[in-house]
Amino acid sequence: MLNNLVKLIEKMKRIYNEKKFDVYTKNFNKITCLGKVNIINKNIKIGKNVILYPNVSFEGNGNIEIGDNVKIGTNTILCANQDGGIKIGENTIIAGNNYIVDSNHLTAKECVIQTQKLQSKKIEIGSDVWIGTNCSIISGTKINNGAVIGASSLVNKEIRQYAIAFGIPAKVIRERK
């Protein structure tokens, strides 16, 4: 699977200047790319009928798993490291300009921050989730099925099923009806 994905990634890099192109995985999973996709991570598993808008970036060296029928908006960055990972359920929409990162630098004063190890915790985003524009989803977060995250929010904890949350940090304001 990994070798096939690497080949697909290379194909995507060669043809990214086209306005729209489709890539099919070994299992006939269709990935629609609406512009350049930046791939700096080879540990990616993508489901069927996924749409990637321009300048989506996959970074790090940890696992990134995307379910079927997911849309990821322009300029969104997904960064996963070995000890963490990112998992996105089916039928989820992630708007543009989002940053989803599963790690933080340690901050001991005896060492320069740049040289310190990362502390990573898995991020889980459920099915039928909508994440508005300009959000940050950080290490250890779990967004349960059906939740909605309002624009410009910082999600740093678990958001319950079918909750609508927003703010810095994101707080539940009501439930989906």
FIKOLZA-1660 file (N, C-alpha, C; in steps of 0.1 Angstrom, whole numbers, plus 5000, padded with zeros to 4 digits):
% residues 177
   i   px   py   pz ch aa at
   1 5008 4988 5000  A  M  N
   1 5000 5000 5000  A  M CA
   1 5009 5013 5000  A  M  C
   2 5019 5013 5008  A  L  N
   2 5028 5025 5009  A  L CA
   2 5034 5028 4996  A  L  C
   3 5040 5018 4989  A  N  N
   3 5046 5020 4976  A  N CA
   3 5037 5026 4966  A  N  C
   4 5025 5021 4966  A  N  N
   4 5015 5026 4957  A  N CA
   4 5011 5040 4960  A  N  C
   5 5010 5044 4973  A  L  N
   5 5007 5057 4977  A  L CA
   5 5018 5066 4973  A  L  C
   6 5031 5062 4975  A  V  N
   6 5042 5070 4971  A  V CA
   6 5042 5073 4956  A  V  C
   7 5038 5063 4948  A  K  N
   7 5037 5065 4933  A  K CA
   7 5026 5075 4930  A  K  C
   8 5015 5074 4937  A  L  N
   8 5004 5083 4935  A  L CA
   8 5008 5097 4939  A  L  C
   9 5015 5099 4950  A  I  N
   9 5020 5112 4954  A  I CA
   9 5029 5118 4943  A  I  C
  10 5038 5110 4938  A  E  N
  10 5047 5115 4927  A  E CA
  10 5039 5119 4915  A  E  C
  11 5029 5111 4912  A  K  N
  11 5020 5115 4900  A  K CA
  11 5013 5128 4903  A  K  C
  12 5008 5130 4916  A  M  N
  12 5002 5142 4919  A  M CA
  12 5011 5154 4918  A  M  C
  13 5024 5152 4922  A  K  N
  13 5033 5163 4922  A  K CA
  13 5036 5167 4907  A  K  C
  14 5036 5157 4898  A  R  N
  14 5039 5160 4884  A  R CA
  14 5028 5168 4877  A  R  C
  15 5016 5166 4881  A  I  N
  15 5005 5172 4874  A  I CA
  15 4997 5182 4882  A  I  C
  16 5002 5187 4893  A  Y  N
  16 4995 5196 4902  A  Y CA
  16 4991 5209 4896  A  Y  C
  17 4998 5213 4885  A  N  N
  17 4994 5226 4879  A  N CA
  17 4981 5226 4872  A  N  C
  18 4976 5214 4869  A  E  N
  18 4963 5214 4863  A  E CA
  18 4952 5219 4873  A  E  C
  19 4942 5225 4868  A  K  N
  19 4931 5230 4877  A  K CA
  19 4925 5219 4885  A  K  C
  20 4922 5208 4879  A  K  N
  20 4916 5197 4886  A  K CA
  20 4922 5184 4881  A  K  C
  21 4925 5174 4889  A  F  N
  21 4929 5161 4885  A  F CA
  21 4924 5151 4895  A  F  C
  22 4922 5139 4890  A  D  N
  22 4918 5128 4898  A  D CA
  22 4929 5117 4899  A  D  C
  23 4931 5111 4910  A  V  N
  23 4941 5101 4912  A  V CA
  23 4933 5089 4918  A  V  C
  24 4936 5077 4913  A  Y  N
  24 4929 5065 4918  A  Y CA
  24 4940 5056 4925  A  Y  C
  25 4936 5051 4937  A  T  N
  25 4945 5042 4944  A  T CA
  25 4943 5028 4939  A  T  C
  26 4952 5019 4944  A  K  N
  26 4951 5005 4940  A  K CA
  26 4937 4999 4942  A  K  C
  27 4930 5004 4952  A  N  N
  27 4916 4999 4955  A  N CA
  27 4906 5007 4949  A  N  C
  28 4909 5015 4939  A  F  N
  28 4900 5023 4931  A  F CA
  28 4894 5035 4940  A  F  C
  29 4901 5039 4950  A  N  N
  29 4896 5050 4957  A  N CA
  29 4900 5063 4949  A  N  C
  30 4890 5071 4947  A  K  N
  30 4891 5083 4939  A  K CA
  30 4895 5095 4948  A  K  C
  31 4906 5101 4945  A  I  N
  31 4910 5114 4952  A  I CA
  31 4910 5125 4942  A  I  C
  32 4902 5135 4944  A  T  N
  32 4901 5146 4935  A  T CA
  32 4910 5158 4941  A  T  C
  33 4919 5162 4933  A  C  N
  33 4928 5173 4937  A  C CA
  33 4924 5186 4929  A  C  C
  34 4921 5197 4935  A  L  N
  34 4917 5209 4928  A  L CA
  34 4928 5219 4927  A  L  C
  35 4941 5214 4928  A  G  N
  35 4953 5222 4927  A  G CA
  35 4964 5215 4934  A  G  C
  36 4975 5222 4936  A  K  N
  36 4987 5217 4942  A  K CA
  36 4984 5211 4956  A  K  C
  37 4990 5199 4958  A  V  N
  37 4989 5192 4971  A  V CA
  37 5004 5190 4976  A  V  C
  38 5007 5195 4988  A  N  N
  38 5020 5193 4993  A  N CA
  38 5021 5181 5002  A  N  C
  39 5030 5172 4999  A  I  N
  39 5031 5159 5006  A  I CA
  39 5045 5158 5011  A  I  C
  40 5047 5159 5025  A  I  N
  40 5059 5158 5031  A  I CA
  40 5058 5147 5042  A  I  C
  41 5049 5137 5039  A  N  N
  41 5047 5126 5048  A  N CA
  41 5042 5114 5040  A  N  C
  42 5049 5103 5042  A  K  N
  42 5046 5091 5034  A  K CA
  42 5036 5081 5041  A  K  C
  43 5032 5085 5053  A  N  N
  43 5023 5076 5061  A  N CA
  43 5009 5081 5060  A  N  C
  44 5003 5081 5048  A  I  N
  44 4990 5087 5046  A  I CA
  44 4981 5075 5040  A  I  C
  45 4969 5074 5046  A  K  N
  45 4959 5065 5041  A  K CA
  45 4947 5073 5038  A  K  C
  46 4942 5073 5025  A  I  N
  46 4931 5081 5021  A  I CA
  46 4920 5072 5016  A  I  C
  47 4907 5075 5020  A  G  N
  47 4896 5068 5016  A  G CA
  47 4890 5071 5002  A  G  C
  48 4878 5067 4999  A  K  N
  48 4872 5069 4986  A  K CA
  48 4866 5083 4986  A  K  C
  49 4866 5089 4973  A  N  N
  49 4859 5101 4971  A  N CA
  49 4863 5113 4979  A  N  C
  50 4876 5114 4982  A  V  N
  50 4881 5125 4990  A  V CA
  50 4885 5137 4980  A  V  C
  51 4882 5149 4985  A  I  N
  51 4885 5161 4977  A  I CA
  51 4895 5169 4984  A  I  C
  52 4906 5172 4978  A  L  N
  52 4916 5181 4984  A  L CA
  52 4917 5194 4976  A  L  C
  53 4915 5205 4983  A  Y  N
  53 4915 5218 4976  A  Y CA
  53 4930 5223 4975  A  Y  C
  54 4932 5233 4968  A  P  N
  54 4946 5238 4966  A  P CA
  54 4954 5240 4979  A  P  C
  55 4967 5237 4978  A  N  N
  55 4976 5239 4989  A  N CA
  55 4974 5231 5002  A  N  C
  56 4967 5220 5001  A  V  N
  56 4966 5212 5013  A  V CA
  56 4979 5206 5015  A  V  C
  57 4984 5205 5028  A  S  N
  57 4997 5200 5031  A  S CA
  57 4996 5188 5041  A  S  C
  58 5003 5177 5037  A  F  N
  58 5005 5166 5047  A  F CA
  58 5019 5166 5051  A  F  C
  59 5021 5168 5064  A  E  N
  59 5035 5169 5069  A  E CA
  59 5038 5160 5081  A  E  C
  60 5051 5159 5084  A  G  N
  60 5055 5150 5096  A  G CA
  60 5058 5136 5091  A  G  C
  61 5059 5127 5101  A  N  N
  61 5063 5113 5098  A  N CA
  61 5053 5103 5105  A  N  C
  62 5042 5108 5110  A  G  N
  62 5032 5100 5117  A  G CA
  62 5021 5096 5108  A  G  C
  63 5012 5088 5112  A  N  N
  63 5001 5083 5104  A  N CA
  63 4990 5094 5103  A  N  C
  64 4985 5095 5091  A  I  N
  64 4974 5104 5088  A  I CA
  64 4964 5095 5080  A  I  C
  65 4952 5093 5086  A  E  N
  65 4942 5085 5080  A  E CA
  65 4929 5093 5078  A  E  C
  66 4925 5093 5065  A  I  N
  66 4913 5101 5061  A  I CA
  66 4902 5091 5056  A  I  C
  67 4890 5092 5061  A  G  N
  67 4879 5084 5057  A  G CA
  67 4873 5088 5044  A  G  C
  68 4863 5080 5040  A  D  N
  68 4856 5083 5027  A  D CA
  68 4848 5096 5027  A  D  C
  69 4847 5102 5015  A  N  N
  69 4838 5114 5013  A  N CA
  69 4842 5126 5022  A  N  C
  70 4855 5128 5023  A  V  N
  70 4860 5139 5031  A  V CA
  70 4864 5150 5022  A  V  C
  71 4862 5163 5026  A  K  N
  71 4867 5174 5018  A  K CA
  71 4876 5182 5027  A  K  C
  72 4888 5185 5022  A  I  N
  72 4898 5193 5030  A  I CA
  72 4901 5206 5022  A  I  C
  73 4898 5217 5029  A  G  N
  73 4899 5230 5022  A  G CA
  73 4913 5236 5020  A  G  C
  74 4913 5246 5011  A  T  N
  74 4925 5253 5007  A  T CA
  74 4934 5257 5019  A  T  C
  75 4947 5255 5017  A  N  N
  75 4957 5259 5027  A  N CA
  75 4956 5253 5040  A  N  C
  76 4950 5241 5041  A  T  N
  76 4949 5234 5054  A  T CA
  76 4962 5225 5055  A  T  C
  77 4967 5225 5067  A  I  N
  77 4979 5217 5070  A  I CA
  77 4976 5207 5080  A  I  C
  78 4980 5194 5077  A  L  N
  78 4978 5183 5086  A  L CA
  78 4992 5178 5090  A  L  C
  79 4996 5179 5102  A  C  N
  79 5010 5175 5106  A  C CA
  79 5009 5165 5117  A  C  C
  80 5014 5153 5114  A  A  N
  80 5014 5142 5123  A  A CA
  80 5028 5136 5126  A  A  C
  81 5031 5133 5138  A  N  N
  81 5044 5128 5142  A  N CA
  81 5042 5114 5147  A  N  C
  82 5054 5107 5147  A  Q  N
  82 5054 5092 5150  A  Q CA
  82 5046 5088 5163  A  Q  C
  83 5047 5096 5173  A  D  N
  83 5040 5091 5186  A  D CA
  83 5025 5096 5187  A  D  C
  84 5021 5103 5176  A  G  N
  84 5007 5108 5176  A  G CA
  84 4999 5102 5165  A  G  C
  85 4995 5111 5156  A  G  N
  85 4987 5107 5144  A  G CA
  85 4975 5115 5143  A  G  C
  86 4969 5114 5131  A  I  N
  86 4956 5122 5129  A  I CA
  86 4947 5112 5122  A  I  C
  87 4935 5111 5127  A  K  N
  87 4925 5102 5121  A  K CA
  87 4912 5111 5119  A  K  C
  88 4907 5110 5106  A  I  N
  88 4895 5118 5102  A  I CA
  88 4885 5108 5097  A  I  C
  89 4873 5109 5103  A  G  N
  89 4862 5099 5099  A  G CA
  89 4856 5103 5086  A  G  C
  90 4845 5096 5082  A  E  N
  90 4838 5097 5069  A  E CA
  90 4829 5110 5069  A  E  C
  91 4827 5115 5057  A  N  N
  91 4817 5125 5055  A  N CA
  91 4820 5138 5063  A  N  C
  92 4833 5141 5065  A  T  N
  92 4837 5153 5072  A  T CA
  92 4841 5164 5063  A  T  C
  93 4838 5176 5067  A  I  N
  93 4842 5188 5059  A  I CA
  93 4852 5196 5068  A  I  C
  94 4864 5199 5062  A  I  N
  94 4873 5208 5069  A  I CA
  94 4875 5220 5060  A  I  C
  95 4871 5231 5064  A  A  N
  95 4872 5243 5056  A  A CA
  95 4887 5247 5054  A  A  C
  96 4889 5258 5047  A  G  N
  96 4902 5263 5044  A  G CA
  96 4909 5269 5056  A  G  C
  97 4923 5270 5054  A  N  N
  97 4931 5277 5063  A  N CA
  97 4931 5272 5078  A  N  C
  98 4930 5258 5079  A  N  N
  98 4931 5252 5092  A  N CA
  98 4945 5246 5094  A  N  C
  99 4948 5244 5107  A  Y  N
  99 4961 5238 5111  A  Y CA
  99 4957 5227 5121  A  Y  C
 100 4961 5215 5117  A  I  N
 100 4958 5203 5125  A  I CA
 100 4971 5197 5129  A  I  C
 101 4976 5198 5141  A  V  N
 101 4989 5194 5145  A  V CA
 101 4989 5186 5158  A  V  C
 102 4995 5174 5158  A  D  N
 102 4994 5165 5169  A  D CA
 102 5006 5166 5179  A  D  C
 103 5014 5177 5178  A  S  N
 103 5025 5177 5187  A  S CA
 103 5029 5192 5191  A  S  C
 104 5036 5193 5202  A  N  N
 104 5042 5205 5208  A  N CA
 104 5056 5203 5211  A  N  C
 105 5064 5214 5211  A  H  N
 105 5078 5213 5215  A  H CA
 105 5078 5213 5231  A  H  C
 106 5087 5206 5236  A  L  N
 106 5090 5207 5251  A  L CA
 106 5096 5221 5253  A  L  C
 107 5096 5225 5266  A  T  N
 107 5100 5239 5269  A  T CA
 107 5109 5240 5280  A  T  C
 108 5117 5230 5283  A  A  N
 108 5127 5231 5294  A  A CA
 108 5137 5243 5291  A  A  C
 109 5139 5251 5302  A  K  N
 109 5148 5263 5300  A  K CA
 109 5162 5260 5298  A  K  C
 110 5167 5247 5302  A  E  N
 110 5181 5244 5300  A  E CA
 110 5185 5242 5286  A  E  C
 111 5175 5240 5277  A  C  N
 111 5178 5237 5263  A  C CA
 111 5171 5247 5254  A  C  C
 112 5177 5250 5242  A  V  N
 112 5171 5258 5232  A  V CA
 112 5158 5250 5228  A  V  C
 113 5147 5257 5227  A  I  N
 113 5134 5251 5223  A  I CA
 113 5136 5243 5210  A  I  C
 114 5143 5249 5200  A  Q  N
 114 5144 5243 5187  A  Q CA
 114 5151 5229 5188  A  Q  C
 115 5159 5226 5198  A  T  N
 115 5166 5214 5199  A  T CA
 115 5158 5203 5207  A  T  C
 116 5147 5207 5213  A  Q  N
 116 5140 5198 5222  A  Q CA
 116 5130 5189 5214  A  Q  C
 117 5128 5178 5220  A  K  N
 117 5119 5168 5214  A  K CA
 117 5105 5173 5213  A  K  C
 118 5097 5167 5205  A  L  N
 118 5083 5170 5204  A  L CA
 118 5075 5160 5213  A  L  C
 119 5064 5165 5218  A  Q  N
 119 5055 5157 5226  A  Q CA
 119 5042 5155 5218  A  Q  C
 120 5039 5143 5214  A  S  N
 120 5028 5141 5204  A  S CA
 120 5016 5133 5211  A  S  C
 121 5004 5136 5207  A  K  N
 121 4992 5129 5211  A  K CA
 121 4983 5129 5200  A  K  C
 122 4977 5117 5198  A  K  N
 122 4968 5115 5186  A  K CA
 122 4956 5125 5186  A  K  C
 123 4952 5129 5174  A  I  N
 123 4941 5137 5171  A  I CA
 123 4930 5128 5164  A  I  C
 124 4918 5129 5170  A  E  N
 124 4907 5121 5163  A  E CA
 124 4896 5131 5160  A  E  C
 125 4892 5130 5147  A  I  N
 125 4881 5138 5142  A  I CA
 125 4871 5128 5137  A  I  C
 126 4859 5128 5142  A  G  N
 126 4849 5118 5139  A  G CA
 126 4843 5120 5125  A  G  C
 127 4832 5112 5122  A  S  N
 127 4825 5113 5110  A  S CA
 127 4814 5124 5111  A  S  C
 128 4810 5130 5099  A  D  N
 128 4800 5140 5099  A  D CA
 128 4803 5152 5107  A  D  C
 129 4816 5156 5107  A  V  N
 129 4821 5167 5114  A  V CA
 129 4823 5179 5104  A  V  C
 130 4820 5191 5109  A  W  N
 130 4823 5203 5100  A  W CA
 130 4832 5212 5109  A  W  C
 131 4844 5215 5103  A  I  N
 131 4853 5224 5110  A  I CA
 131 4854 5237 5101  A  I  C
 132 4850 5248 5107  A  G  N
 132 4850 5261 5100  A  G CA
 132 4864 5266 5097  A  G  C
 133 4865 5277 5090  A  T  N
 133 4878 5282 5085  A  T CA
 133 4886 5288 5097  A  T  C
 134 4899 5288 5095  A  N  N
 134 4909 5294 5104  A  N CA
 134 4909 5288 5118  A  N  C
 135 4907 5275 5119  A  C  N
 135 4908 5268 5132  A  C CA
 135 4921 5261 5134  A  C  C
 136 4925 5260 5147  A  S  N
 136 4937 5252 5151  A  S CA
 136 4932 5240 5159  A  S  C
 137 4935 5228 5155  A  I  N
 137 4932 5216 5162  A  I CA
 137 4945 5210 5167  A  I  C
 138 4947 5210 5180  A  I  N
 138 4960 5206 5185  A  I CA
 138 4960 5193 5193  A  I  C
 139 4972 5189 5196  A  S  N
 139 4976 5177 5202  A  S CA
 139 4966 5171 5213  A  S  C
 140 4962 5159 5211  A  G  N
 140 4953 5152 5221  A  G CA
 140 4938 5155 5219  A  G  C
 141 4935 5162 5209  A  T  N
 141 4921 5166 5207  A  T CA
 141 4912 5155 5202  A  T  C
 142 4900 5154 5206  A  K  N
 142 4890 5145 5200  A  K CA
 142 4878 5152 5197  A  K  C
 143 4874 5152 5184  A  I  N
 143 4861 5159 5180  A  I CA
 143 4852 5147 5176  A  I  C
 144 4842 5145 5184  A  N  N
 144 4833 5133 5182  A  N CA
 144 4823 5135 5170  A  N  C
 145 4817 5124 5166  A  N  N
 145 4808 5124 5154  A  N CA
 145 4798 5135 5155  A  N  C
 146 4796 5142 5143  A  G  N
 146 4785 5151 5142  A  G CA
 146 4788 5165 5148  A  G  C
 147 4799 5167 5153  A  A  N
 147 4802 5180 5159  A  A CA
 147 4805 5191 5149  A  A  C
 148 4803 5203 5153  A  V  N
 148 4806 5215 5144  A  V CA
 148 4815 5224 5152  A  V  C
 149 4826 5228 5145  A  I  N
 149 4836 5237 5151  A  I CA
 149 4835 5251 5144  A  I  C
 150 4832 5261 5151  A  G  N
 150 4830 5274 5144  A  G CA
 150 4843 5280 5140  A  G  C
 151 4843 5289 5130  A  A  N
 151 4854 5296 5125  A  A CA
 151 4863 5302 5135  A  A  C
 152 4876 5302 5133  A  S  N
 152 4886 5308 5141  A  S CA
 152 4887 5303 5155  A  S  C
 153 4884 5290 5157  A  S  N
 153 4884 5284 5170  A  S CA
 153 4898 5277 5173  A  S  C
 154 4901 5275 5185  A  L  N
 154 4912 5267 5190  A  L CA
 154 4906 5255 5197  A  L  C
 155 4908 5243 5192  A  V  N
 155 4903 5231 5198  A  V CA
 155 4914 5224 5205  A  V  C
 156 4913 5223 5219  A  N  N
 156 4924 5217 5227  A  N CA
 156 4919 5206 5236  A  N  C
 157 4907 5201 5234  A  K  N
 157 4901 5191 5243  A  K CA
 157 4890 5183 5236  A  K  C
 158 4884 5175 5242  A  E  N
 158 4873 5167 5236  A  E CA
 158 4860 5175 5234  A  E  C
 159 4855 5174 5222  A  I  N
 159 4842 5180 5219  A  I CA
 159 4832 5169 5217  A  I  C
 160 4821 5169 5225  A  R  N
 160 4811 5158 5225  A  R CA
 160 4804 5157 5212  A  R  C
 161 4797 5146 5210  A  Q  N
 161 4790 5142 5198  A  Q CA
 161 4779 5153 5196  A  Q  C
 162 4777 5157 5183  A  Y  N
 162 4767 5166 5179  A  Y CA
 162 4767 5180 5186  A  Y  C
 163 4778 5183 5192  A  A  N
 163 4779 5197 5198  A  A CA
 163 4784 5207 5188  A  A  C
 164 4780 5219 5190  A  I  N
 164 4785 5231 5182  A  I CA
 164 4793 5239 5192  A  I  C
 165 4806 5240 5188  A  A  N
 165 4816 5247 5197  A  A CA
 165 4824 5257 5189  A  A  C
 166 4827 5268 5196  A  F  N
 166 4836 5278 5190  A  F CA
 166 4843 5286 5201  A  F  C
 167 4854 5293 5197  A  G  N
 167 4861 5302 5206  A  G CA
 167 4875 5298 5208  A  G  C
 168 4882 5305 5217  A  I  N
 168 4896 5303 5220  A  I CA
 168 4897 5302 5235  A  I  C
 169 4897 5291 5241  A  P  N
 169 4896 5277 5235  A  P CA
 169 4881 5275 5232  A  P  C
 170 4879 5265 5223  A  A  N
 170 4865 5262 5218  A  A CA
 170 4857 5257 5230  A  A  C
 171 4845 5262 5231  A  K  N
 171 4835 5258 5241  A  K CA
 171 4822 5255 5235  A  K  C
 172 4815 5244 5240  A  V  N
 172 4802 5240 5234  A  V CA
 172 4792 5251 5238  A  V  C
 173 4785 5256 5227  A  I  N
 173 4774 5266 5229  A  I CA
 173 4760 5260 5228  A  I  C
 174 4759 5249 5220  A  R  N
 174 4746 5243 5219  A  R CA
 174 4748 5229 5212  A  R  C
 175 4737 5222 5209  A  E  N
 175 4737 5210 5202  A  E CA
 175 4731 5211 5188  A  E  C
 176 4735 5203 5179  A  R  N
 176 4728 5202 5166  A  R CA
 176 4714 5197 5168  A  R  C
 177 4705 5202 5160  A  K  N
 177 4691 5197 5162  A  K CA
 177 4687 5191 5149  A  K  C
% end
